[in-house]
Amino acid sequence: MPRGTEVDGGGHVNTPAAPRDSADAATESSSPLLCPSAQPFMEGARAIGLVDHAGDDPEVAYLERPLPATDELLAMAAPLRPTEVFRFAAPCRPDLCSHWNGAACKLASRIVDLLPARSLVLPKCNVRGECRWYAQEGRAACARCPDVVTQNEDPSEEMRAAAMPR
């Protein structure tokens, strides 16, 4: 993946929560699950974290509460792209997603399979109860979630592999 490529996404830890039946998740029209690695222009997008670039690898620090992805919020990222500064969540759109295989989010599966867990202690998260990744992969997804940065200029080989739609 070339530098600067948009990544719409980022061993198992603990026992995952029981995954939801994909038919149940697909029919949740009143409260759809959220994609925790959404683009800021998606309908219903909200910032859920700030990207910290201070360490060797970027890491997401979660906000206490989500902030709507307004023009004013997105402008605060300048001169960087909003995805370099913020992590966004939005209602999951399987019909528009290259990571959806018809039954599950393959990005969530690859993140769990390919990325090491950051910690056994889960990060404070303001969307876990609505998160597609958590509903599908449980705690194992949460243990890797802070490492998933939408705009990563120098991703690890594992992150490149996890981010590639297949």
Secondary structure, DSSP 8 states (H G I E B T S, - for coil): --TT-B-------S-------HHHHHT--SS--EEEEE-TTSTT-EEEEEEE-SSSS-EEEEEEEEEE--HHHHHTTTTS-HHHHEEEEEE--GGG-TTB-SSSBHHHHHHHHHS--S-SS----SSGGGBHHHHHHTHHHHTTGGG--SB-SS--HHHHHHHS--
